[in-house]
Amino acid sequence: MKFGTTELIVILVVVLIIFGPTQIPKLTKMFGKSVKSFKDGMEETEEDVEDSSKKVKKSSKSSKKAEKQADDEPDEEE
């Protein structure tokens, strides 16, 4: 879905009529803060996912290593 120049102008005029020229700077500032906060949250989530992925891989390797060592040891029967 693409917006053309005409559609954007209509949207801006409607916003200007609804909020007035004094509220537009406040709205843009709030919008900018919201976008920044969203991006920061996404970066934090990506870092958490990467950390969890590394932990799972490390745990998987250590469990495979322990399993291999258990298979290599001879069974003692009495």
N, CA, C and O atoms as a Tripos MOL2 file, in Angstrom:
@<TRIPOS>MOLECULE
protein
  312   311    78     0     0
PROTEIN
NO_CHARGES

@<TRIPOS>ATOM
      1 N           0.8530   -1.1730    0.0000 N.3       1 MET1
      2 CA          0.0000    0.0000    0.0000 C.3       1 MET1
      3 C           0.8960    1.2310    0.0000 C.2       1 MET1
      4 O           1.6270    1.4760    0.9590 O.2       1 MET1
      5 N           0.8360    1.9820   -1.0500 N.am      2 LYS2
      6 CA          1.6610    3.1730   -1.1770 C.3       2 LYS2
      7 C           0.7900    4.4120   -1.0920 C.2       2 LYS2
      8 O          -0.3440    4.4420   -1.5710 O.2       2 LYS2
      9 N           1.3610    5.4400   -0.4640 N.am      3 PHE3
     10 CA          0.6830    6.7220   -0.3870 C.3       3 PHE3
     11 C           1.3290    7.6650   -1.3770 C.2       3 PHE3
     12 O           2.5530    7.7800   -1.4340 O.2       3 PHE3
     13 N           0.5140    8.3280   -2.1450 N.am      4 GLY4
     14 CA          1.0140    9.3300   -3.0810 C.3       4 GLY4
     15 C           1.1200   10.6820   -2.4060 C.2       4 GLY4
     16 O           0.7790   10.8360   -1.2330 O.2       4 GLY4
     17 N           1.5950   11.6500   -3.1540 N.am      5 THR5
     18 CA          1.7570   13.0030   -2.6320 C.3       5 THR5
     19 C           0.4210   13.6050   -2.2200 C.2       5 THR5
     20 O           0.3220   14.2720   -1.1900 O.2       5 THR5
     21 N          -0.5860   13.3700   -3.0160 N.am      6 THR6
     22 CA         -1.9070   13.9270   -2.7160 C.3       6 THR6
     23 C          -2.4560   13.3730   -1.4110 C.2       6 THR6
     24 O          -2.9970   14.1220   -0.5970 O.2       6 THR6
     25 N          -2.3230   12.0850   -1.2090 N.am      7 GLU7
     26 CA         -2.8240   11.4650    0.0180 C.3       7 GLU7
     27 C          -2.1080   12.0170    1.2450 C.2       7 GLU7
     28 O          -2.7380   12.2960    2.2650 O.2       7 GLU7
     29 N          -0.7940   12.1720    1.1430 N.am      8 LEU8
     30 CA         -0.0330   12.7080    2.2660 C.3       8 LEU8
     31 C          -0.4270   14.1420    2.5910 C.2       8 LEU8
     32 O          -0.5130   14.5110    3.7620 O.2       8 LEU8
     33 N          -0.6640   14.9420    1.5830 N.am      9 ILE9
     34 CA         -1.0880   16.3280    1.8040 C.3       9 ILE9
     35 C          -2.4460   16.3580    2.4910 C.2       9 ILE9
     36 O          -2.6580   17.1440    3.4130 O.2       9 ILE9
     37 N          -3.3670   15.5060    2.0480 N.am     10 VAL10
     38 CA         -4.6980   15.4470    2.6740 C.3      10 VAL10
     39 C          -4.5770   15.0360    4.1380 C.2      10 VAL10
     40 O          -5.2300   15.6180    5.0040 O.2      10 VAL10
     41 N          -3.7510   14.0430    4.4130 N.am     11 ILE11
     42 CA         -3.5630   13.5840    5.7930 C.3      11 ILE11
     43 C          -2.9820   14.7070    6.6520 C.2      11 ILE11
     44 O          -3.4440   14.9310    7.7700 O.2      11 ILE11
     45 N          -1.9780   15.4110    6.1400 N.am     12 LEU12
     46 CA         -1.3730   16.5140    6.8980 C.3      12 LEU12
     47 C          -2.3700   17.6400    7.1650 C.2      12 LEU12
     48 O          -2.3760   18.2180    8.2520 O.2      12 LEU12
     49 N          -3.2030   17.9480    6.1890 N.am     13 VAL13
     50 CA         -4.2200   18.9910    6.3750 C.3      13 VAL13
     51 C          -5.2270   18.5620    7.4410 C.2      13 VAL13
     52 O          -5.5950   19.3610    8.3020 O.2      13 VAL13
     53 N          -5.6680   17.3280    7.3910 N.am     14 VAL14
     54 CA         -6.6250   16.8270    8.3920 C.3      14 VAL14
     55 C          -6.0070   16.8810    9.7910 C.2      14 VAL14
     56 O          -6.6620   17.3070   10.7430 O.2      14 VAL14
     57 N          -4.7520   16.4520    9.9180 N.am     15 VAL15
     58 CA         -4.0650   16.5010   11.2160 C.3      15 VAL15
     59 C          -3.9560   17.9440   11.6940 C.2      15 VAL15
     60 O          -4.1810   18.2280   12.8710 O.2      15 VAL15
     61 N          -3.6170   18.8400   10.8020 N.am     16 LEU16
     62 CA         -3.5030   20.2560   11.1600 C.3      16 LEU16
     63 C          -4.8430   20.8210   11.6270 C.2      16 LEU16
     64 O          -4.8960   21.5930   12.5850 O.2      16 LEU16
     65 N          -5.9100   20.4390   10.9590 N.am     17 ILE17
     66 CA         -7.2430   20.9190   11.3440 C.3      17 ILE17
     67 C          -7.6500   20.3530   12.6970 C.2      17 ILE17
     68 O          -8.1880   21.0730   13.5380 O.2      17 ILE17
     69 N          -7.3980   19.0770   12.9050 N.am     18 ILE18
     70 CA         -7.8250   18.4260   14.1580 C.3      18 ILE18
     71 C          -7.0180   18.9330   15.3540 C.2      18 ILE18
     72 O          -7.5930   19.2930   16.3810 O.2      18 ILE18
     73 N          -5.7000   18.9620   15.2270 N.am     19 PHE19
     74 CA         -4.8570   19.2800   16.3770 C.3      19 PHE19
     75 C          -4.4360   20.7370   16.4570 C.2      19 PHE19
     76 O          -4.0790   21.2110   17.5350 O.2      19 PHE19
     77 N          -4.4660   21.4350   15.3800 N.am     20 GLY20
     78 CA         -4.0630   22.8390   15.3870 C.3      20 GLY20
     79 C          -2.5500   22.9830   15.3250 C.2      20 GLY20
     80 O          -1.8050   22.0590   15.6530 O.2      20 GLY20
     81 N          -2.1130   24.1610   14.8980 N.am     21 PRO21
     82 CA         -0.6710   24.3620   14.7070 C.3      21 PRO21
     83 C           0.1390   24.3490   16.0060 C.2      21 PRO21
     84 O           1.3420   24.0920   15.9720 O.2      21 PRO21
     85 N          -0.4930   24.6200   17.1390 N.am     22 THR22
     86 CA          0.2640   24.6340   18.3980 C.3      22 THR22
     87 C           0.5370   23.2370   18.9320 C.2      22 THR22
     88 O           1.4990   23.0400   19.6750 O.2      22 THR22
     89 N          -0.2850   22.2700   18.5710 N.am     23 GLN23
     90 CA         -0.1260   20.9120   19.0860 C.3      23 GLN23
     91 C           0.7870   20.0440   18.2200 C.2      23 GLN23
     92 O           1.2900   19.0240   18.6920 O.2      23 GLN23
     93 N           1.0050   20.4240   16.9790 N.am     24 ILE24
     94 CA          1.8110   19.6050   16.0590 C.3      24 ILE24
     95 C           3.2260   19.3550   16.5920 C.2      24 ILE24
     96 O           3.6710   18.2080   16.5620 O.2      24 ILE24
     97 N           3.9600   20.3750   17.0800 N.am     25 PRO25
     98 CA          5.3060   20.0920   17.6040 C.3      25 PRO25
     99 C           5.3010   19.1130   18.7760 C.2      25 PRO25
    100 O           6.1930   18.2730   18.8940 O.2      25 PRO25
    101 N           4.2940   19.2260   19.6420 N.am     26 LYS26
    102 CA          4.1900   18.2970   20.7720 C.3      26 LYS26
    103 C           3.9470   16.8720   20.2720 C.2      26 LYS26
    104 O           4.5400   15.9160   20.7710 O.2      26 LYS26
    105 N           3.0750   16.7510   19.2880 N.am     27 LEU27
    106 CA          2.7720   15.4250   18.7470 C.3      27 LEU27
    107 C           3.9880   14.7900   18.0810 C.2      27 LEU27
    108 O           4.2470   13.5980   18.2500 O.2      27 LEU27
    109 N           4.7340   15.5980   17.3210 N.am     28 THR28
    110 CA          5.9090   15.0450   16.6440 C.3      28 THR28
    111 C           6.9760   14.6470   17.6530 C.2      28 THR28
    112 O           7.6690   13.6480   17.4620 O.2      28 THR28
    113 N           7.1130   15.4220   18.7280 N.am     29 LYS29
    114 CA          8.0790   15.0830   19.7720 C.3      29 LYS29
    115 C           7.6850   13.7730   20.4590 C.2      29 LYS29
    116 O           8.5350   12.9140   20.6920 O.2      29 LYS29
    117 N           6.4110   13.6220   20.7800 N.am     30 MET30
    118 CA          5.9340   12.3850   21.4020 C.3      30 MET30
    119 C           6.1170   11.1990   20.4530 C.2      30 MET30
    120 O           6.5050   10.1110   20.8780 O.2      30 MET30
    121 N           5.8380   11.4140   19.1810 N.am     31 PHE31
    122 CA          5.9980   10.3510   18.1930 C.3      31 PHE31
    123 C           7.4630    9.9360   18.0890 C.2      31 PHE31
    124 O           7.7660    8.7440   18.0330 O.2      31 PHE31
    125 N           8.3700   10.9050   18.0610 N.am     32 GLY32
    126 CA          9.8030   10.6110   17.9960 C.3      32 GLY32
    127 C          10.2800    9.8250   19.2020 C.2      32 GLY32
    128 O          11.0570    8.8800   19.0670 O.2      32 GLY32
    129 N           9.8150   10.2150   20.3860 N.am     33 LYS33
    130 CA         10.1880    9.4820   21.6050 C.3      33 LYS33
    131 C           9.6470    8.0540   21.5620 C.2      33 LYS33
    132 O          10.3210    7.1130   21.9830 O.2      33 LYS33
    133 N           8.4390    7.9030   21.0540 N.am     34 SER34
    134 CA          7.8410    6.5690   20.9660 C.3      34 SER34
    135 C           8.6290    5.6780   20.0190 C.2      34 SER34
    136 O           8.8740    4.5100   20.3220 O.2      34 SER34
    137 N           9.0250    6.2220   18.8780 N.am     35 VAL35
    138 CA          9.7980    5.4500   17.9090 C.3      35 VAL35
    139 C          11.1470    5.0530   18.5040 C.2      35 VAL35
    140 O          11.5810    3.9130   18.3430 O.2      35 VAL35
    141 N          11.8090    5.9790   19.1890 N.am     36 LYS36
    142 CA         13.1020    5.6960   19.8120 C.3      36 LYS36
    143 C          12.9530    4.6030   20.8700 C.2      36 LYS36
    144 O          13.7640    3.6790   20.9350 O.2      36 LYS36
    145 N          11.9320    4.7110   21.6830 N.am     37 SER37
    146 CA         11.6840    3.7180   22.7190 C.3      37 SER37
    147 C          11.4170    2.3470   22.1070 C.2      37 SER37
    148 O          11.8950    1.3320   22.6120 O.2      37 SER37
    149 N          10.6600    2.3210   21.0300 N.am     38 PHE38
    150 CA         10.3710    1.0600   20.3460 C.3      38 PHE38
    151 C          11.6460    0.4370   19.7940 C.2      38 PHE38
    152 O          11.8570   -0.7680   19.9320 O.2      38 PHE38
    153 N          12.5070    1.2560   19.1640 N.am     39 LYS39
    154 CA         13.7620    0.7490   18.6150 C.3      39 LYS39
    155 C          14.6670    0.2180   19.7180 C.2      39 LYS39
    156 O          15.2860   -0.8350   19.5640 O.2      39 LYS39
    157 N          14.7460    0.9490   20.8370 N.am     40 ASP40
    158 CA         15.5620    0.4940   21.9600 C.3      40 ASP40
    159 C          15.0510   -0.8450   22.4980 C.2      40 ASP40
    160 O          15.8370   -1.7360   22.8190 O.2      40 ASP40
    161 N          13.7490   -0.9710   22.5910 N.am     41 GLY41
    162 CA         13.1610   -2.2280   23.0430 C.3      41 GLY41
    163 C          13.4570   -3.3760   22.0920 C.2      41 GLY41
    164 O          13.7270   -4.4950   22.5280 O.2      41 GLY41
    165 N          13.4080   -3.1030   20.8000 N.am     42 MET42
    166 CA         13.7140   -4.1380   19.8100 C.3      42 MET42
    167 C          15.1700   -4.5760   19.9130 C.2      42 MET42
    168 O          15.4620   -5.7700   19.8450 O.2      42 MET42
    169 N          16.0920   -3.6160   20.0780 N.am     43 GLU43
    170 CA         17.5070   -3.9510   20.2140 C.3      43 GLU43
    171 C          17.7470   -4.7920   21.4620 C.2      43 GLU43
    172 O          18.5130   -5.7540   21.4310 O.2      43 GLU43
    173 N          17.0930   -4.4260   22.5530 N.am     44 GLU44
    174 CA         17.2370   -5.1760   23.7970 C.3      44 GLU44
    175 C          16.7080   -6.5970   23.6370 C.2      44 GLU44
    176 O          17.3140   -7.5490   24.1290 O.2      44 GLU44
    177 N          15.5950   -6.7360   22.9590 N.am     45 THR45
    178 CA         15.0230   -8.0580   22.7230 C.3      45 THR45
    179 C          15.9420   -8.8940   21.8490 C.2      45 THR45
    180 O          16.1250  -10.0830   22.1060 O.2      45 THR45
    181 N          16.5250   -8.2860   20.8150 N.am     46 GLU46
    182 CA         17.4560   -9.0070   19.9490 C.3      46 GLU46
    183 C          18.6590   -9.4940   20.7410 C.2      46 GLU46
    184 O          19.1180  -10.6190   20.5430 O.2      46 GLU46
    185 N          19.1790   -8.6500   21.6440 N.am     47 GLU47
    186 CA         20.3150   -9.0470   22.4730 C.3      47 GLU47
    187 C          19.9380  -10.2100   23.3880 C.2      47 GLU47
    188 O          20.7140  -11.1510   23.5550 O.2      47 GLU47
    189 N          18.7540  -10.1460   23.9750 N.am     48 ASP48
    190 CA         18.2960  -11.2240   24.8480 C.3      48 ASP48
    191 C          18.1640  -12.5350   24.0780 C.2      48 ASP48
    192 O          18.5320  -13.5960   24.5830 O.2      48 ASP48
    193 N          17.6410  -12.4590   22.8600 N.am     49 VAL49
    194 CA         17.4840  -13.6610   22.0380 C.3      49 VAL49
    195 C          18.8520  -14.2440   21.6870 C.2      49 VAL49
    196 O          19.0410  -15.4590   21.7390 O.2      49 VAL49
    197 N          19.8030  -13.3830   21.3310 N.am     50 GLU50
    198 CA         21.1450  -13.8510   20.9980 C.3      50 GLU50
    199 C          21.8110  -14.5050   22.2060 C.2      50 GLU50
    200 O          22.4390  -15.5560   22.0740 O.2      50 GLU50
    201 N          21.6770  -13.8840   23.3890 N.am     51 ASP51
    202 CA         22.2570  -14.4560   24.6030 C.3      51 ASP51
    203 C          21.6430  -15.8230   24.9120 C.2      51 ASP51
    204 O          22.3550  -16.7680   25.2510 O.2      51 ASP51
    205 N          20.3330  -15.9170   24.7940 N.am     52 SER52
    206 CA         19.6540  -17.1850   25.0500 C.3      52 SER52
    207 C          20.0880  -18.2520   24.0520 C.2      52 SER52
    208 O          20.2770  -19.4150   24.4100 O.2      52 SER52
    209 N          20.2410  -17.8470   22.8130 N.am     53 SER53
    210 CA         20.6690  -18.7750   21.7740 C.3      53 SER53
    211 C          22.0660  -19.3050   22.0740 C.2      53 SER53
    212 O          22.3240  -20.4990   21.9200 O.2      53 SER53
    213 N          22.9700  -18.4240   22.5020 N.am     54 LYS54
    214 CA         24.3280  -18.8490   22.8480 C.3      54 LYS54
    215 C          24.3160  -19.8110   24.0250 C.2      54 LYS54
    216 O          25.0560  -20.7950   24.0290 O.2      54 LYS54
    217 N          23.4820  -19.5390   25.0250 N.am     55 LYS55
    218 CA         23.3900  -20.4160   26.1930 C.3      55 LYS55
    219 C          22.8740  -21.7960   25.7960 C.2      55 LYS55
    220 O          23.3700  -22.8130   26.2820 O.2      55 LYS55
    221 N          21.8850  -21.8280   24.9200 N.am     56 VAL56
    222 CA         21.3190  -23.1070   24.4820 C.3      56 VAL56
    223 C          22.3660  -23.8970   23.7060 C.2      56 VAL56
    224 O          22.5110  -25.1010   23.9170 O.2      56 VAL56
    225 N          23.0950  -23.2360   22.8140 N.am     57 LYS57
    226 CA         24.1390  -23.9190   22.0430 C.3      57 LYS57
    227 C          25.2210  -24.4630   22.9650 C.2      57 LYS57
    228 O          25.6830  -25.5910   22.7910 O.2      57 LYS57
    229 N          25.6260  -23.6570   23.9500 N.am     58 LYS58
    230 CA         26.6650  -24.0790   24.8870 C.3      58 LYS58
    231 C          26.1760  -25.2680   25.7080 C.2      58 LYS58
    232 O          26.9170  -26.2300   25.9150 O.2      58 LYS58
    233 N          24.9570  -25.2050   26.1650 N.am     59 SER59
    234 CA         24.3730  -26.2980   26.9460 C.3      59 SER59
    235 C          24.2600  -27.5650   26.1040 C.2      59 SER59
    236 O          24.5170  -28.6680   26.5860 O.2      59 SER59
    237 N          23.8770  -27.3970   24.8540 N.am     60 SER60
    238 CA         23.7450  -28.5320   23.9500 C.3      60 SER60
    239 C          25.0950  -29.1930   23.7190 C.2      60 SER60
    240 O          25.1940  -30.4200   23.7180 O.2      60 SER60
    241 N          26.1390  -28.3850   23.5230 N.am     61 LYS61
    242 CA         27.4770  -28.9310   23.3060 C.3      61 LYS61
    243 C          27.9680  -29.6880   24.5420 C.2      61 LYS61
    244 O          28.5360  -30.7740   24.4240 O.2      61 LYS61
    245 N          27.7470  -29.1110   25.7230 N.am     62 SER62
    246 CA         28.2220  -29.7660   26.9390 C.3      62 SER62
    247 C          27.4530  -31.0630   27.2080 C.2      62 SER62
    248 O          28.0340  -32.0290   27.7020 O.2      62 SER62
    249 N          26.1660  -31.0960   26.8940 N.am     63 SER63
    250 CA         25.4000  -32.3250   27.1100 C.3      63 SER63
    251 C          25.8080  -33.3920   26.0970 C.2      63 SER63
    252 O          25.8500  -34.5750   26.4370 O.2      63 SER63
    253 N          26.1100  -32.9960   24.8560 N.am     64 LYS64
    254 CA         26.5860  -33.9620   23.8700 C.3      64 LYS64
    255 C          27.9420  -34.5140   24.2800 C.2      64 LYS64
    256 O          28.2150  -35.7010   24.1060 O.2      64 LYS64
    257 N          28.7900  -33.6480   24.8250 N.am     65 LYS65
    258 CA         30.1130  -34.0710   25.2710 C.3      65 LYS65
    259 C          29.9840  -35.0640   26.4230 C.2      65 LYS65
    260 O          30.6720  -36.0840   26.4380 O.2      65 LYS65
    261 N          29.1190  -34.7800   27.3750 N.am     66 ALA66
    262 CA         28.9020  -35.6820   28.5050 C.3      66 ALA66
    263 C          28.3190  -37.0060   28.0340 C.2      66 ALA66
    264 O          28.6800  -38.0630   28.5510 O.2      66 ALA66
    265 N          27.4230  -36.9580   27.0600 N.am     67 GLU67
    266 CA         26.8290  -38.1790   26.5170 C.3      67 GLU67
    267 C          27.8840  -39.0290   25.8210 C.2      67 GLU67
    268 O          27.8920  -40.2530   25.9530 O.2      67 GLU67
    269 N          28.7650  -38.3810   25.0880 N.am     68 LYS68
    270 CA         29.8250  -39.0920   24.3840 C.3      68 LYS68
    271 C          30.7800  -39.7380   25.3830 C.2      68 LYS68
    272 O          31.2110  -40.8730   25.1840 O.2      68 LYS68
    273 N          31.1130  -39.0190   26.4600 N.am     69 GLN69
    274 CA         31.9990  -39.5810   27.4760 C.3      69 GLN69
    275 C          31.3480  -40.7780   28.1490 C.2      69 GLN69
    276 O          32.0200  -41.7620   28.4560 O.2      69 GLN69
    277 N          30.0580  -40.6990   28.3750 N.am     70 ALA70
    278 CA         29.3540  -41.8180   29.0050 C.3      70 ALA70
    279 C          29.3390  -43.0280   28.0780 C.2      70 ALA70
    280 O          29.4280  -44.1620   28.5470 O.2      70 ALA70
    281 N          29.2280  -42.8080   26.7800 N.am     71 ASP71
    282 CA         29.2360  -43.9090   25.8220 C.3      71 ASP71
    283 C          30.6210  -44.5330   25.7050 C.2      71 ASP71
    284 O          30.7370  -45.7350   25.4680 O.2      71 ASP71
    285 N          31.6730  -43.7320   25.8680 N.am     72 ASP72
    286 CA         33.0380  -44.2100   25.7390 C.3      72 ASP72
    287 C          33.4950  -45.0250   26.9440 C.2      72 ASP72
    288 O          34.3680  -45.8810   26.7980 O.2      72 ASP72
    289 N          32.9400  -44.7890   28.1190 N.am     73 GLU73
    290 CA         33.3210  -45.5120   29.3100 C.3      73 GLU73
    291 C          32.7580  -46.9370   29.2550 C.2      73 GLU73
    292 O          31.5990  -47.1410   28.8920 O.2      73 GLU73
    293 N          33.5980  -47.9250   29.6230 N.am     74 PRO74
    294 CA         33.0970  -49.3030   29.6410 C.3      74 PRO74
    295 C          32.1070  -49.4980   30.7930 C.2      74 PRO74
    296 O          32.2640  -48.9290   31.8730 O.2      74 PRO74
    297 N          31.1010  -50.3030   30.5370 N.am     75 ASP75
    298 CA         30.1180  -50.6000   31.5650 C.3      75 ASP75
    299 C          30.7180  -51.6100   32.5400 C.2      75 ASP75
    300 O          31.2860  -52.6150   32.1140 O.2      75 ASP75
    301 N          30.5990  -51.3560   33.8240 N.am     76 GLU76
    302 CA         31.1050  -52.2780   34.8350 C.3      76 GLU76
    303 C          29.9590  -53.1360   35.3110 C.2      76 GLU76
    304 O          28.9620  -52.6330   35.8300 O.2      76 GLU76
    305 N          30.1070  -54.4420   35.1300 N.am     77 GLU77
    306 CA         29.0670  -55.3600   35.5900 C.3      77 GLU77
    307 C          29.6440  -56.1840   36.7120 C.2      77 GLU77
    308 O          30.7830  -56.6390   36.6110 O.2      77 GLU77
    309 N          28.9100  -56.3900   37.7630 N.am     78 GLU78
    310 CA         29.3760  -57.1690   38.9070 C.3      78 GLU78
    311 C          28.8290  -58.5460   38.8750 C.2      78 GLU78
    312 O          29.1170  -59.3460   39.7650 O.2      78 GLU78
@<TRIPOS>BOND
     1     1     2 1
     2     2     3 1
     3     3     4 2
     4     3     5 am
     5     5     6 1
     6     6     7 1
     7     7     8 2
     8     7     9 am
     9     9    10 1
    10    10    11 1
    11    11    12 2
    12    11    13 am
    13    13    14 1
    14    14    15 1
    15    15    16 2
    16    15    17 am
    17    17    18 1
    18    18    19 1
    19    19    20 2
    20    19    21 am
    21    21    22 1
    22    22    23 1
    23    23    24 2
    24    23    25 am
    25    25    26 1
    26    26    27 1
    27    27    28 2
    28    27    29 am
    29    29    30 1
    30    30    31 1
    31    31    32 2
    32    31    33 am
    33    33    34 1
    34    34    35 1
    35    35    36 2
    36    35    37 am
    37    37    38 1
    38    38    39 1
    39    39    40 2
    40    39    41 am
    41    41    42 1
    42    42    43 1
    43    43    44 2
    44    43    45 am
    45    45    46 1
    46    46    47 1
    47    47    48 2
    48    47    49 am
    49    49    50 1
    50    50    51 1
    51    51    52 2
    52    51    53 am
    53    53    54 1
    54    54    55 1
    55    55    56 2
    56    55    57 am
    57    57    58 1
    58    58    59 1
    59    59    60 2
    60    59    61 am
    61    61    62 1
    62    62    63 1
    63    63    64 2
    64    63    65 am
    65    65    66 1
    66    66    67 1
    67    67    68 2
    68    67    69 am
    69    69    70 1
    70    70    71 1
    71    71    72 2
    72    71    73 am
    73    73    74 1
    74    74    75 1
    75    75    76 2
    76    75    77 am
    77    77    78 1
    78    78    79 1
    79    79    80 2
    80    79    81 am
    81    81    82 1
    82    82    83 1
    83    83    84 2
    84    83    85 am
    85    85    86 1
    86    86    87 1
    87    87    88 2
    88    87    89 am
    89    89    90 1
    90    90    91 1
    91    91    92 2
    92    91    93 am
    93    93    94 1
    94    94    95 1
    95    95    96 2
    96    95    97 am
    97    97    98 1
    98    98    99 1
    99    99   100 2
   100    99   101 am
   101   101   102 1
   102   102   103 1
   103   103   104 2
   104   103   105 am
   105   105   106 1
   106   106   107 1
   107   107   108 2
   108   107   109 am
   109   109   110 1
   110   110   111 1
   111   111   112 2
   112   111   113 am
   113   113   114 1
   114   114   115 1
   115   115   116 2
   116   115   117 am
   117   117   118 1
   118   118   119 1
   119   119   120 2
   120   119   121 am
   121   121   122 1
   122   122   123 1
   123   123   124 2
   124   123   125 am
   125   125   126 1
   126   126   127 1
   127   127   128 2
   128   127   129 am
   129   129   130 1
   130   130   131 1
   131   131   132 2
   132   131   133 am
   133   133   134 1
   134   134   135 1
   135   135   136 2
   136   135   137 am
   137   137   138 1
   138   138   139 1
   139   139   140 2
   140   139   141 am
   141   141   142 1
   142   142   143 1
   143   143   144 2
   144   143   145 am
   145   145   146 1
   146   146   147 1
   147   147   148 2
   148   147   149 am
   149   149   150 1
   150   150   151 1
   151   151   152 2
   152   151   153 am
   153   153   154 1
   154   154   155 1
   155   155   156 2
   156   155   157 am
   157   157   158 1
   158   158   159 1
   159   159   160 2
   160   159   161 am
   161   161   162 1
   162   162   163 1
   163   163   164 2
   164   163   165 am
   165   165   166 1
   166   166   167 1
   167   167   168 2
   168   167   169 am
   169   169   170 1
   170   170   171 1
   171   171   172 2
   172   171   173 am
   173   173   174 1
   174   174   175 1
   175   175   176 2
   176   175   177 am
   177   177   178 1
   178   178   179 1
   179   179   180 2
   180   179   181 am
   181   181   182 1
   182   182   183 1
   183   183   184 2
   184   183   185 am
   185   185   186 1
   186   186   187 1
   187   187   188 2
   188   187   189 am
   189   189   190 1
   190   190   191 1
   191   191   192 2
   192   191   193 am
   193   193   194 1
   194   194   195 1
   195   195   196 2
   196   195   197 am
   197   197   198 1
   198   198   199 1
   199   199   200 2
   200   199   201 am
   201   201   202 1
   202   202   203 1
   203   203   204 2
   204   203   205 am
   205   205   206 1
   206   206   207 1
   207   207   208 2
   208   207   209 am
   209   209   210 1
   210   210   211 1
   211   211   212 2
   212   211   213 am
   213   213   214 1
   214   214   215 1
   215   215   216 2
   216   215   217 am
   217   217   218 1
   218   218   219 1
   219   219   220 2
   220   219   221 am
   221   221   222 1
   222   222   223 1
   223   223   224 2
   224   223   225 am
   225   225   226 1
   226   226   227 1
   227   227   228 2
   228   227   229 am
   229   229   230 1
   230   230   231 1
   231   231   232 2
   232   231   233 am
   233   233   234 1
   234   234   235 1
   235   235   236 2
   236   235   237 am
   237   237   238 1
   238   238   239 1
   239   239   240 2
   240   239   241 am
   241   241   242 1
   242   242   243 1
   243   243   244 2
   244   243   245 am
   245   245   246 1
   246   246   247 1
   247   247   248 2
   248   247   249 am
   249   249   250 1
   250   250   251 1
   251   251   252 2
   252   251   253 am
   253   253   254 1
   254   254   255 1
   255   255   256 2
   256   255   257 am
   257   257   258 1
   258   258   259 1
   259   259   260 2
   260   259   261 am
   261   261   262 1
   262   262   263 1
   263   263   264 2
   264   263   265 am
   265   265   266 1
   266   266   267 1
   267   267   268 2
   268   267   269 am
   269   269   270 1
   270   270   271 1
   271   271   272 2
   272   271   273 am
   273   273   274 1
   274   274   275 1
   275   275   276 2
   276   275   277 am
   277   277   278 1
   278   278   279 1
   279   279   280 2
   280   279   281 am
   281   281   282 1
   282   282   283 1
   283   283   284 2
   284   283   285 am
   285   285   286 1
   286   286   287 1
   287   287   288 2
   288   287   289 am
   289   289   290 1
   290   290   291 1
   291   291   292 2
   292   291   293 am
   293   293   294 1
   294   294   295 1
   295   295   296 2
   296   295   297 am
   297   297   298 1
   298   298   299 1
   299   299   300 2
   300   299   301 am
   301   301   302 1
   302   302   303 1
   303   303   304 2
   304   303   305 am
   305   305   306 1
   306   306   307 1
   307   307   308 2
   308   307   309 am
   309   309   310 1
   310   310   311 1
   311   311   312 2
@<TRIPOS>SUBSTRUCTURE
     1 MET1         2 RESIDUE 1 A MET
     2 LYS2         6 RESIDUE 1 A LYS
     3 PHE3        10 RESIDUE 1 A PHE
     4 GLY4        14 RESIDUE 1 A GLY
     5 THR5        18 RESIDUE 1 A THR
     6 THR6        22 RESIDUE 1 A THR
     7 GLU7        26 RESIDUE 1 A GLU
     8 LEU8        30 RESIDUE 1 A LEU
     9 ILE9        34 RESIDUE 1 A ILE
    10 VAL10       38 RESIDUE 1 A VAL
    11 ILE11       42 RESIDUE 1 A ILE
    12 LEU12       46 RESIDUE 1 A LEU
    13 VAL13       50 RESIDUE 1 A VAL
    14 VAL14       54 RESIDUE 1 A VAL
    15 VAL15       58 RESIDUE 1 A VAL
    16 LEU16       62 RESIDUE 1 A LEU
    17 ILE17       66 RESIDUE 1 A ILE
    18 ILE18       70 RESIDUE 1 A ILE
    19 PHE19       74 RESIDUE 1 A PHE
    20 GLY20       78 RESIDUE 1 A GLY
    21 PRO21       82 RESIDUE 1 A PRO
    22 THR22       86 RESIDUE 1 A THR
    23 GLN23       90 RESIDUE 1 A GLN
    24 ILE24       94 RESIDUE 1 A ILE
    25 PRO25       98 RESIDUE 1 A PRO
    26 LYS26      102 RESIDUE 1 A LYS
    27 LEU27      106 RESIDUE 1 A LEU
    28 THR28      110 RESIDUE 1 A THR
    29 LYS29      114 RESIDUE 1 A LYS
    30 MET30      118 RESIDUE 1 A MET
    31 PHE31      122 RESIDUE 1 A PHE
    32 GLY32      126 RESIDUE 1 A GLY
    33 LYS33      130 RESIDUE 1 A LYS
    34 SER34      134 RESIDUE 1 A SER
    35 VAL35      138 RESIDUE 1 A VAL
    36 LYS36      142 RESIDUE 1 A LYS
    37 SER37      146 RESIDUE 1 A SER
    38 PHE38      150 RESIDUE 1 A PHE
    39 LYS39      154 RESIDUE 1 A LYS
    40 ASP40      158 RESIDUE 1 A ASP
    41 GLY41      162 RESIDUE 1 A GLY
    42 MET42      166 RESIDUE 1 A MET
    43 GLU43      170 RESIDUE 1 A GLU
    44 GLU44      174 RESIDUE 1 A GLU
    45 THR45      178 RESIDUE 1 A THR
    46 GLU46      182 RESIDUE 1 A GLU
    47 GLU47      186 RESIDUE 1 A GLU
    48 ASP48      190 RESIDUE 1 A ASP
    49 VAL49      194 RESIDUE 1 A VAL
    50 GLU50      198 RESIDUE 1 A GLU
    51 ASP51      202 RESIDUE 1 A ASP
    52 SER52      206 RESIDUE 1 A SER
    53 SER53      210 RESIDUE 1 A SER
    54 LYS54      214 RESIDUE 1 A LYS
    55 LYS55      218 RESIDUE 1 A LYS
    56 VAL56      222 RESIDUE 1 A VAL
    57 LYS57      226 RESIDUE 1 A LYS
    58 LYS58      230 RESIDUE 1 A LYS
    59 SER59      234 RESIDUE 1 A SER
    60 SER60      238 RESIDUE 1 A SER
    61 LYS61      242 RESIDUE 1 A LYS
    62 SER62      246 RESIDUE 1 A SER
    63 SER63      250 RESIDUE 1 A SER
    64 LYS64      254 RESIDUE 1 A LYS
    65 LYS65      258 RESIDUE 1 A LYS
    66 ALA66      262 RESIDUE 1 A ALA
    67 GLU67      266 RESIDUE 1 A GLU
    68 LYS68      270 RESIDUE 1 A LYS
    69 GLN69      274 RESIDUE 1 A GLN
    70 ALA70      278 RESIDUE 1 A ALA
    71 ASP71      282 RESIDUE 1 A ASP
    72 ASP72      286 RESIDUE 1 A ASP
    73 GLU73      290 RESIDUE 1 A GLU
    74 PRO74      294 RESIDUE 1 A PRO
    75 ASP75      298 RESIDUE 1 A ASP
    76 GLU76      302 RESIDUE 1 A GLU
    77 GLU77      306 RESIDUE 1 A GLU
    78 GLU78      310 RESIDUE 1 A GLU
